[in-house]
Amino acid sequence: MAFDKTLAARIRESLRRRKGITDKAMFGGIGFLLNGHIVVGIWKDSLIVRVGAAEYETALRTPYVREFDITRRPMTGWVLAGPQAIEDDLQLDAWIKLAIKFVKTLPPKWTT
């Protein structure tokens, strides 16, 4: 199954004014990076969100969110938000902001 291109367009719209954003094919979908670090991505019709260790357990308690585990090796600090968790742009923007908050704590890999 290809990734959800409508979701990709929604993410691009949410990130359009932010500098340092690039996108790249990954996870069998697409990832959106800030200064070289993955912020969010799309796997099939779900949003991959990099929340970091501190927000991981809280994020997992959100309805329609589960650990990011597509290879049978869960990635701590990453969650998969199902379509119901990102139905409207406010929900999507909240996940993106949470991910950006974490990624900003990381040293840049590169700048654009």
N, C-alpha and C positions, 0 to 999 in steps of 0.2 A: 504494500500500500504506500503510495506517495504521501508526502506531507501535505497538510492543509494549507493551500495557497491563500485562502481568504484570511486565515489566521496570520500568515506571514505579512500580508498587506496591513492588517490591523497593528501588528507589532511595528512595522516600518513607520506607520503614521504616528504611533506613540513615541517613537525614538527620533523622528525626523529633525528635531531642533537640537539634538544632543551631538556634540562633537566627539570624535574618536570612535564612532560606531562603524563596524563592518559586519558583513555576514559571510558565512562560509558553510558549504555542504559538510554535514557531519551527522553521526548517529543514524544514518539512513534518512536524515531530514535536513534541517538547516539550523545553524546556530547564529546568534547575534552577539558580537563581541564588543567590549569597551576596552580600548587600549590593549587589545590582545587577549583579554580574559573573557571567557564565555559568561554572559549575563543570563540569557534565556535562549531556548531553542524550541524546535517543534519536532515531535516524534509522532507520526501519524496525525491524529487530531488533538493531541494533548500538548500542553506547554511544559517544557523542561525549565525548571527554575533553580538557579544557584542561590540558595539562601544562606549558606554557611552553617557551621556547627552550632552556633548560638541560637539560631532561629529554627533549626531543623525539627526538633520535637514539636514545637508550637505549630509549624507549618503542617506537619503530619496529622495534627488534630483537626485540621480544616476539612469540611466535607468535600468529597470527590478528589482528595489529594492523597497520594501514596508515595512510597519511596521510589526513587528513580532506579529501576532495576530491569534493564532490558537484556542483560547478559548473565543473569543469575548471580551477579555480584553487585549488591546495592552500593550506591555512592553516597556516603554520609555527607550531608550538606547540600544535597540535590534532591528535589522532589519533582513529581510528575503531577501536574494539575489537569484533571480531566476536563472535557468540554463544558460540563456543568459548572465548574469552578471559574470559568472565564467567559461566561455567556455574554456579559456586557463589557463595555470599554472601561468602566470604573473598576471592575474586578481585574481585568487584564492589566490596567495601569498600576494597580496596587501591587500585583506580583512583580511587575517590571521594576517598580520603585524599590521594593524590598531587595531584589537581586542587585540592582545598581548600588544600593547602600552597602551591601556586602562587598561587591567587586571593587568599590572605591577604597576599601581598606587594603587592597593588594597593590604591590608595586607594579607600575605599568610594564608590560612586556614590550610594547612599542607605542608610538603615538602616531596619529594621522593628521 
